């Protein structure tokens, strides 16, 4: 599967945000963590720097994030137009 990648700085932190299928929300916590770890590994191997954050649009259109609790405050205020504007890279996850 090929994922788009948005790399940008927000609130003083470098982010690598990767849009994923909204069905990730229905996966178990273990499956979600495994996905985030795989994406982080691929991003690092590709030379992308920053906190890797899988993101998706929720039912109401708001952006949802798969992050650790300590990162949640850092992504506050990030909305889809910001992510979409920075989509320039791609990662292949096999």
N, CA, C and O atoms as CSV, one atom per row, in Angstrom:
chain,resi,resn,atom,element,x,y,z
A,1,UNK,N,N,0.835,-1.175,0.000
A,1,UNK,CA,C,0.000,0.000,0.000
A,1,UNK,C,C,0.882,1.240,0.000
A,1,UNK,O,O,1.923,1.268,0.656
A,2,UNK,N,N,0.470,2.249,-0.725
A,2,UNK,CA,C,1.212,3.507,-0.795
A,2,UNK,C,C,0.445,4.574,-0.015
A,2,UNK,O,O,-0.754,4.772,-0.209
A,3,UNK,N,N,1.163,5.246,0.861
A,3,UNK,CA,C,0.580,6.303,1.689
A,3,UNK,C,C,1.147,7.657,1.281
A,3,UNK,O,O,2.336,7.771,0.983
A,4,UNK,N,N,0.308,8.673,1.268
A,4,UNK,CA,C,0.780,10.033,1.091
A,4,UNK,C,C,1.430,10.497,2.384
A,4,UNK,O,O,1.119,9.987,3.460
A,5,UNK,N,N,2.331,11.461,2.277
A,5,UNK,CA,C,3.038,11.959,3.450
A,5,UNK,C,C,3.047,13.481,3.436
A,5,UNK,O,O,3.377,14.106,2.428
A,6,UNK,N,N,2.682,14.059,4.563
A,6,UNK,CA,C,2.755,15.508,4.733
A,6,UNK,C,C,3.795,15.805,5.803
A,6,UNK,O,O,3.670,15.353,6.942
A,7,UNK,N,N,4.816,16.561,5.438
A,7,UNK,CA,C,5.872,16.897,6.389
A,7,UNK,C,C,5.863,18.406,6.600
A,7,UNK,O,O,5.977,19.184,5.653
A,8,UNK,N,N,5.722,18.810,7.884
A,8,UNK,CA,C,5.672,20.242,8.197
A,8,UNK,C,C,5.947,20.458,9.686
A,8,UNK,O,O,5.981,19.517,10.479
A,9,UNK,N,N,6.143,21.724,10.032
A,9,UNK,CA,C,6.375,22.114,11.426
A,9,UNK,C,C,5.095,22.773,11.943
A,9,UNK,O,O,4.498,23.613,11.269
A,10,UNK,N,N,4.684,22.377,13.151
A,10,UNK,CA,C,3.502,22.958,13.798
A,10,UNK,C,C,3.803,23.097,15.284
A,10,UNK,O,O,4.261,22.149,15.923
A,11,UNK,N,N,3.551,24.257,15.819
A,11,UNK,CA,C,3.781,24.527,17.245
A,11,UNK,C,C,5.214,24.170,17.652
A,11,UNK,O,O,5.446,23.677,18.755
A,12,UNK,N,N,6.166,24.422,16.760
A,12,UNK,CA,C,7.569,24.194,17.055
A,12,UNK,C,C,8.040,22.754,16.940
A,12,UNK,O,O,9.180,22.443,17.285
A,13,UNK,N,N,7.171,21.874,16.458
A,13,UNK,CA,C,7.516,20.457,16.334
A,13,UNK,C,C,7.425,20.029,14.877
A,13,UNK,O,O,6.493,20.412,14.171
A,14,UNK,N,N,8.394,19.235,14.424
A,14,UNK,CA,C,8.359,18.675,13.073
A,14,UNK,C,C,7.468,17.446,13.072
A,14,UNK,O,O,7.602,16.566,13.922
A,15,UNK,N,N,6.555,17.394,12.108
A,15,UNK,CA,C,5.629,16.276,11.983
A,15,UNK,C,C,5.729,15.625,10.619
A,15,UNK,O,O,6.001,16.286,9.616
A,16,UNK,N,N,5.507,14.324,10.593
A,16,UNK,CA,C,5.320,13.562,9.375
A,16,UNK,C,C,3.928,12.960,9.520
A,16,UNK,O,O,3.754,11.937,10.183
A,17,UNK,N,N,2.945,13.591,8.904
A,17,UNK,CA,C,1.570,13.114,9.030
A,17,UNK,C,C,1.214,12.278,7.812
A,17,UNK,O,O,1.443,12.672,6.668
A,18,UNK,N,N,0.646,11.109,8.095
A,18,UNK,CA,C,0.367,10.132,7.056
A,18,UNK,C,C,-1.123,9.791,7.079
A,18,UNK,O,O,-1.581,9.099,7.989
A,19,UNK,N,N,-1.886,10.268,6.090
A,19,UNK,CA,C,-3.311,9.931,6.037
A,19,UNK,C,C,-3.509,8.423,5.866
A,19,UNK,O,O,-2.886,7.792,5.013
A,20,UNK,N,N,-4.382,7.867,6.689
A,20,UNK,CA,C,-4.706,6.440,6.634
A,20,UNK,C,C,-6.218,6.274,6.507
A,20,UNK,O,O,-6.978,7.227,6.677
A,21,UNK,N,N,-6.633,5.068,6.210
A,21,UNK,CA,C,-8.050,4.752,6.089
A,21,UNK,C,C,-8.736,4.927,7.450
A,21,UNK,O,O,-8.190,4.494,8.465
A,22,UNK,N,N,-9.906,5.544,7.494
A,22,UNK,CA,C,-10.613,5.741,8.763
A,22,UNK,C,C,-10.916,4.440,9.511
A,22,UNK,O,O,-11.191,4.471,10.710
A,23,UNK,N,N,-10.868,3.317,8.829
A,23,UNK,CA,C,-11.128,2.041,9.498
A,23,UNK,C,C,-10.083,1.743,10.578
A,23,UNK,O,O,-10.289,0.853,11.403
A,24,UNK,N,N,-8.975,2.469,10.581
A,24,UNK,CA,C,-7.954,2.270,11.610
A,24,UNK,C,C,-8.544,2.509,13.002
A,24,UNK,O,O,-8.069,1.947,13.989
A,25,UNK,N,N,-9.559,3.326,13.071
A,25,UNK,CA,C,-10.188,3.632,14.353
A,25,UNK,C,C,-10.852,2.391,14.967
A,25,UNK,O,O,-11.001,2.303,16.185
A,26,UNK,N,N,-11.245,1.445,14.126
A,26,UNK,CA,C,-11.924,0.233,14.599
A,26,UNK,C,C,-10.954,-0.893,14.935
A,26,UNK,O,O,-11.362,-1.937,15.446
A,27,UNK,N,N,-9.685,-0.685,14.651
A,27,UNK,CA,C,-8.683,-1.717,14.941
A,27,UNK,C,C,-8.379,-1.741,16.444
A,27,UNK,O,O,-8.659,-0.784,17.165
A,28,UNK,N,N,-7.812,-2.836,16.887
A,28,UNK,CA,C,-7.421,-2.920,18.291
A,28,UNK,C,C,-6.264,-1.964,18.556
A,28,UNK,O,O,-5.579,-1.531,17.630
A,29,UNK,N,N,-6.059,-1.644,19.807
A,29,UNK,CA,C,-4.955,-0.761,20.181
A,29,UNK,C,C,-3.622,-1.362,19.722
A,29,UNK,O,O,-2.738,-0.641,19.259
A,30,UNK,N,N,-3.486,-2.676,19.851
A,30,UNK,CA,C,-2.259,-3.355,19.426
A,30,UNK,C,C,-2.038,-3.189,17.922
A,30,UNK,O,O,-0.917,-2.930,17.483
A,31,UNK,N,N,-3.104,-3.337,17.134
A,31,UNK,CA,C,-2.991,-3.176,15.677
A,31,UNK,C,C,-2.666,-1.733,15.306
A,31,UNK,O,O,-1.893,-1.486,14.380
A,32,UNK,N,N,-3.254,-0.784,16.024
A,32,UNK,CA,C,-2.973,0.626,15.766
A,32,UNK,C,C,-1.512,0.957,16.052
A,32,UNK,O,O,-0.855,1.648,15.274
A,33,UNK,N,N,-1.018,0.458,17.173
A,33,UNK,CA,C,0.380,0.708,17.528
A,33,UNK,C,C,1.312,0.065,16.510
A,33,UNK,O,O,2.322,0.657,16.130
A,34,UNK,N,N,0.978,-1.147,16.065
A,34,UNK,CA,C,1.804,-1.828,15.055
A,34,UNK,C,C,1.856,-1.025,13.764
A,34,UNK,O,O,2.919,-0.902,13.155
A,35,UNK,N,N,0.721,-0.478,13.337
A,35,UNK,CA,C,0.692,0.345,12.130
A,35,UNK,C,C,1.562,1.581,12.302
A,35,UNK,O,O,2.365,1.908,11.428
A,36,UNK,N,N,1.403,2.272,13.436
A,36,UNK,CA,C,2.200,3.478,13.673
A,36,UNK,C,C,3.686,3.146,13.682
A,36,UNK,O,O,4.488,3.906,13.139
A,37,UNK,N,N,4.063,2.030,14.284
A,37,UNK,CA,C,5.478,1.622,14.320
A,37,UNK,C,C,6.011,1.324,12.925
A,37,UNK,O,O,7.124,1.727,12.586
A,38,UNK,N,N,5.223,0.620,12.114
A,38,UNK,CA,C,5.650,0.317,10.737
A,38,UNK,C,C,5.817,1.597,9.926
A,38,UNK,O,O,6.792,1.748,9.189
A,39,UNK,N,N,4.874,2.509,10.062
A,39,UNK,CA,C,4.959,3.774,9.321
A,39,UNK,C,C,6.152,4.601,9.798
A,39,UNK,O,O,6.833,5.236,8.993
A,40,UNK,N,N,6.399,4.590,11.092
A,40,UNK,CA,C,7.550,5.321,11.638
A,40,UNK,C,C,8.855,4.748,11.093
A,40,UNK,O,O,9.750,5.494,10.697
A,41,UNK,N,N,8.957,3.434,11.076
A,41,UNK,CA,C,10.164,2.781,10.551
A,41,UNK,C,C,10.384,3.128,9.076
A,41,UNK,O,O,11.499,3.454,8.669
A,42,UNK,N,N,9.321,3.055,8.284
A,42,UNK,CA,C,9.441,3.383,6.848
A,42,UNK,C,C,9.815,4.841,6.646
A,42,UNK,O,O,10.644,5.163,5.794
A,43,UNK,N,N,9.204,5.727,7.432
A,43,UNK,CA,C,9.500,7.157,7.300
A,43,UNK,C,C,10.963,7.437,7.638
A,43,UNK,O,O,11.623,8.209,6.943
A,44,UNK,N,N,11.466,6.821,8.691
A,44,UNK,CA,C,12.861,7.024,9.074
A,44,UNK,C,C,13.806,6.485,8.007
A,44,UNK,O,O,14.810,7.121,7.686
A,45,UNK,N,N,13.488,5.313,7.455
A,45,UNK,CA,C,14.320,4.743,6.393
A,45,UNK,C,C,14.321,5.615,5.145
A,45,UNK,O,O,15.294,5.642,4.392
A,46,UNK,N,N,13.206,6.335,4.935
A,46,UNK,CA,C,13.101,7.228,3.780
A,46,UNK,C,C,13.765,8.582,4.042
A,46,UNK,O,O,13.787,9.445,3.165
A,47,UNK,N,N,14.305,8.764,5.248
A,47,UNK,CA,C,14.984,10.013,5.573
A,47,UNK,C,C,14.060,11.129,6.029
A,47,UNK,O,O,14.481,12.283,6.111
A,48,UNK,N,N,12.806,10.805,6.326
A,48,UNK,CA,C,11.862,11.816,6.813
A,48,UNK,C,C,12.063,12.001,8.307
A,48,UNK,O,O,12.183,11.030,9.055
A,49,UNK,N,N,12.099,13.252,8.731
A,49,UNK,CA,C,12.319,13.526,10.152
A,49,UNK,C,C,11.097,14.180,10.756
A,49,UNK,O,O,10.408,14.968,10.108
A,50,UNK,N,N,10.842,13.844,11.988
A,50,UNK,CA,C,9.706,14.412,12.705
A,50,UNK,C,C,8.885,13.313,13.360
A,50,UNK,O,O,9.132,12.124,13.162
A,51,UNK,N,N,7.912,13.736,14.137
A,51,UNK,CA,C,7.013,12.811,14.818
A,51,UNK,C,C,6.047,12.250,13.778
A,51,UNK,O,O,5.328,13.007,13.125
A,52,UNK,N,N,6.027,10.930,13.623
A,52,UNK,CA,C,5.140,10.296,12.648
A,52,UNK,C,C,3.753,10.150,13.266
A,52,UNK,O,O,3.593,9.588,14.349
A,53,UNK,N,N,2.751,10.671,12.547
A,53,UNK,CA,C,1.377,10.673,13.050
A,53,UNK,C,C,0.422,10.175,11.964
A,53,UNK,O,O,0.174,10.887,10.991
A,54,UNK,N,N,-0.112,8.970,12.118
A,54,UNK,CA,C,-1.190,8.554,11.220
A,54,UNK,C,C,-2.435,9.406,11.504
A,54,UNK,O,O,-2.808,9.608,12.659
A,55,UNK,N,N,-3.067,9.899,10.442
A,55,UNK,CA,C,-4.245,10.772,10.596
A,55,UNK,C,C,-5.362,10.297,9.671
A,55,UNK,O,O,-5.114,9.631,8.666
A,56,UNK,N,N,-6.595,10.649,10.028
A,56,UNK,CA,C,-7.749,10.365,9.173
A,56,UNK,C,C,-8.859,11.328,9.528
A,56,UNK,O,O,-8.878,11.920,10.607
A,57,UNK,N,N,-9.780,11.470,8.598
A,57,UNK,CA,C,-10.933,12.334,8.832
A,57,UNK,C,C,-12.025,11.510,9.479
A,57,UNK,O,O,-12.410,10.454,8.976
A,58,UNK,N,N,-12.516,12.001,10.591
A,58,UNK,CA,C,-13.585,11.326,11.310
A,58,UNK,C,C,-14.929,11.538,10.638
A,58,UNK,O,O,-15.034,12.241,9.632
A,59,UNK,N,N,-15.945,10.927,11.202
A,59,UNK,CA,C,-17.303,10.985,10.664
A,59,UNK,C,C,-17.778,12.420,10.482
A,59,UNK,O,O,-18.477,12.722,9.515
A,60,UNK,N,N,-17.405,13.309,11.403
A,60,UNK,CA,C,-17.845,14.709,11.333
A,60,UNK,C,C,-16.931,15.572,10.468
A,60,UNK,O,O,-17.181,16.764,10.288
A,61,UNK,N,N,-15.869,14.964,9.931
A,61,UNK,CA,C,-14.930,15.717,9.106
A,61,UNK,C,C,-13.726,16.212,9.872
A,61,UNK,O,O,-12.768,16.707,9.278
A,62,UNK,N,N,-13.765,16.082,11.200
A,62,UNK,CA,C,-12.617,16.527,11.997
A,62,UNK,C,C,-11.465,15.544,11.843
A,62,UNK,O,O,-11.670,14.360,11.574
A,63,UNK,N,N,-10.276,16.043,12.016
A,63,UNK,CA,C,-9.084,15.221,11.860
A,63,UNK,C,C,-8.827,14.449,13.144
A,63,UNK,O,O,-8.905,15.002,14.241
A,64,UNK,N,N,-8.519,13.160,12.996
A,64,UNK,CA,C,-8.201,12.317,14.141
A,64,UNK,C,C,-6.760,11.853,13.995
A,64,UNK,O,O,-6.244,11.709,12.887
A,65,UNK,N,N,-6.120,11.624,15.141
A,65,UNK,CA,C,-4.693,11.336,15.182
A,65,UNK,C,C,-4.422,10.066,15.969
A,65,UNK,O,O,-5.068,9.811,16.985
A,66,UNK,N,N,-3.477,9.278,15.508
A,66,UNK,CA,C,-3.033,8.089,16.229
A,66,UNK,C,C,-1.685,8.436,16.849
A,66,UNK,O,O,-0.632,8.229,16.246
A,67,UNK,N,N,-1.744,8.974,18.078
A,67,UNK,CA,C,-0.536,9.465,18.754
A,67,UNK,C,C,-0.531,9.049,20.222
A,67,UNK,O,O,-1.556,8.678,20.795
A,68,UNK,N,N,0.637,9.125,20.793
A,68,UNK,CA,C,0.788,8.920,22.235
A,68,UNK,C,C,0.180,10.130,22.950
A,68,UNK,O,O,0.061,11.210,22.373
A,69,UNK,N,N,-0.196,9.934,24.196
A,69,UNK,CA,C,-0.839,10.997,24.975
A,69,UNK,C,C,0.007,12.272,25.048
A,69,UNK,O,O,-0.540,13.375,25.020
A,70,UNK,N,N,1.338,12.133,25.141
A,70,UNK,CA,C,2.188,13.317,25.263
A,70,UNK,C,C,2.270,14.132,23.979
A,70,UNK,O,O,2.697,15.286,24.007
A,71,UNK,N,N,1.867,13.546,22.854
A,71,UNK,CA,C,1.899,14.255,21.570
A,71,UNK,C,C,0.568,14.949,21.287
A,71,UNK,O,O,0.530,15.904,20.512
A,72,UNK,N,N,-0.512,14.492,21.894
A,72,UNK,CA,C,-1.838,15.062,21.618
A,72,UNK,C,C,-1.884,16.584,21.717
A,72,UNK,O,O,-2.443,17.228,20.829
A,73,UNK,N,N,-1.321,17.178,22.757
A,73,UNK,CA,C,-1.371,18.649,22.823
A,73,UNK,C,C,-0.640,19.331,21.657
A,73,UNK,O,O,-0.982,20.451,21.278
A,74,UNK,N,N,0.359,18.656,21.096
A,74,UNK,CA,C,1.144,19.230,20.003
A,74,UNK,C,C,0.377,19.262,18.686
A,74,UNK,O,O,0.660,20.096,17.826
A,75,UNK,N,N,-0.597,18.356,18.519
A,75,UNK,CA,C,-1.346,18.323,17.264
A,75,UNK,C,C,-2.634,19.138,17.337
A,75,UNK,O,O,-3.368,19.237,16.354
A,76,UNK,N,N,-2.904,19.716,18.495
A,76,UNK,CA,C,-4.090,20.558,18.642
A,76,UNK,C,C,-4.031,21.685,17.612
A,76,UNK,O,O,-3.015,22.366,17.479
A,77,UNK,N,N,-5.104,21.867,16.906
A,77,UNK,CA,C,-5.179,22.929,15.913
A,77,UNK,C,C,-4.811,22.495,14.501
A,77,UNK,O,O,-5.022,23.249,13.551
A,78,UNK,N,N,-4.270,21.301,14.349
A,78,UNK,CA,C,-3.961,20.804,13.009
A,78,UNK,C,C,-5.269,20.357,12.361
A,78,UNK,O,O,-6.010,19.559,12.935
A,79,UNK,N,N,-5.545,20.864,11.185
A,79,UNK,CA,C,-6.761,20.511,10.459
A,79,UNK,C,C,-6.391,19.987,9.078
A,79,UNK,O,O,-5.261,20.155,8.619
A,80,UNK,N,N,-7.364,19.347,8.419
A,80,UNK,CA,C,-7.116,18.703,7.133
A,80,UNK,C,C,-6.490,19.623,6.087
A,80,UNK,O,O,-5.567,19.189,5.397
A,81,UNK,N,N,-6.941,20.872,5.932
A,81,UNK,CA,C,-6.322,21.711,4.890
A,81,UNK,C,C,-4.807,21.867,5.067
A,81,UNK,O,O,-4.078,21.934,4.077
A,82,UNK,N,N,-4.329,21.927,6.309
A,82,UNK,CA,C,-2.888,22.034,6.555
A,82,UNK,C,C,-2.178,20.762,6.097
A,82,UNK,O,O,-1.145,20.831,5.433
A,83,UNK,N,N,-2.733,19.601,6.453
A,83,UNK,CA,C,-2.129,18.329,6.046
A,83,UNK,C,C,-2.152,18.210,4.526
A,83,UNK,O,O,-1.135,17.881,3.914
A,84,UNK,N,N,-3.301,18.474,3.917
A,84,UNK,CA,C,-3.454,18.335,2.461
A,84,UNK,C,C,-2.480,19.242,1.707
A,84,UNK,O,O,-1.939,18.850,0.674
A,85,UNK,N,N,-2.260,20.429,2.213
A,85,UNK,CA,C,-1.364,21.393,1.562
A,85,UNK,C,C,0.084,20.883,1.535
A,85,UNK,O,O,0.854,21.258,0.650
A,86,UNK,N,N,0.452,20.042,2.486
A,86,UNK,CA,C,1.832,19.565,2.583
A,86,UNK,C,C,2.028,18.137,2.067
A,86,UNK,O,O,3.114,17.576,2.212
A,87,UNK,N,N,1.006,17.549,1.476
A,87,UNK,CA,C,1.152,16.196,0.923
A,87,UNK,C,C,2.045,16.238,-0.315
A,87,UNK,O,O,1.624,16.686,-1.382
A,88,UNK,N,N,3.278,15.768,-0.160
A,88,UNK,CA,C,4.215,15.818,-1.290
A,88,UNK,C,C,4.997,14.531,-1.454
A,88,UNK,O,O,5.451,14.219,-2.555
A,89,UNK,N,N,5.159,13.792,-0.396
A,89,UNK,CA,C,5.951,12.565,-0.421
A,89,UNK,C,C,5.013,11.365,-0.428
A,89,UNK,O,O,3.798,11.512,-0.292
A,90,UNK,N,N,5.583,10.186,-0.585
A,90,UNK,CA,C,4.791,8.965,-0.442
A,90,UNK,C,C,5.678,7.872,0.152
A,90,UNK,O,O,6.897,7.866,-0.022
A,91,UNK,N,N,5.031,6.958,0.850
A,91,UNK,CA,C,5.707,5.801,1.443
A,91,UNK,C,C,5.009,4.541,1.000
A,91,UNK,O,O,3.781,4.498,0.924
A,92,UNK,N,N,5.778,3.519,0.710
A,92,UNK,CA,C,5.209,2.220,0.355
A,92,UNK,C,C,5.365,1.313,1.576
A,92,UNK,O,O,6.464,1.111,2.092
A,93,UNK,N,N,4.235,0.777,2.015
A,93,UNK,CA,C,4.228,-0.151,3.140
A,93,UNK,C,C,3.751,-1.503,2.633
A,93,UNK,O,O,2.619,-1.637,2.168
A,94,UNK,N,N,4.602,-2.485,2.723
A,94,UNK,CA,C,4.262,-3.812,2.195
A,94,UNK,C,C,4.068,-4.803,3.303
A,94,UNK,O,O,3.777,-5.971,3.044
